[in-house]
Structures are given as C-alpha cells and as structure tokens.
Amino acid sequence: MIQATLPLSEQIHIRLSERLKPTELRVIDESAQHAGHMGANESGVGTHMRVCIASPLFVGITRVQRHRLVYDALQDFIDQGLHALAIELI
C-alpha cells in the first residue's frame, strides 16, 4: 500500500516501479506550470504529471500497448484527480 502522505509524484514512482519494473523512470510534477488551466488546483501540485519510463515489459508491444500499461497501473490516481499524464517512452 502506498502511503498517501507521500507527494503524488513519489506515489506514482512507487506504483510504476512495482508494476512495470522499469530500467529507467522519472516522474515530474508539472502542475505548477499549469496554474489557472483546467484541472489545476490551488496548491499547484498533484494534477499534471510527466512520466519518462523504460521497461522490459515494453519489449515487443506497440506504443499504444505501452501507454495502456502505464495508464492501467495509474488508473486509481486518475480516478482520484490526476488530471493530465504525459508519458515519454525512453
């Protein structure tokens, strides 16, 4: 279970590490850059994330399938208010 007291970026990092066993992973909170935009909140954190990820689970599957794996791993975060998720496959 991921501790809700951790910043969302760290929670996402933990989740993706557990589920996708990445060889490279960066999670960047870009929420402050979206202040005033749809989906942003007053705190400026936790609504807009960028994930840069490489995983052996991505070998032999399409780009769409890779993105689906990431979205599936993070669906509960999306359901709880993560507004935007940019995925960079590396």
C-alpha positions, 0 to 999 in steps of 0.5 A: 500500500502506498502511503498517501502522505507521500507527494503524488509524484513519489506515489506514482514512482512507487506504483510504476516501479512495482508494476512495470519494473522499469530500467529507467523512470522519472516522474515530474510534477508539472502542475505548477506550470499549469496554474489557472488551466483546467484541472489545476488546483490551488496548491499547484501540485498533484494534477499534471504529471510527466512520466519518462519510463523504460521497461522490459515489459515494453519489449515487443508491444506497440506504443499504444500497448505501452501507454495502456500499461502505464495508464492501467497501473495509474488508473486509481490516481486518475480516478482520484484527480490526476488530471493530465499524464504525459508519458515519454517512452525512453 
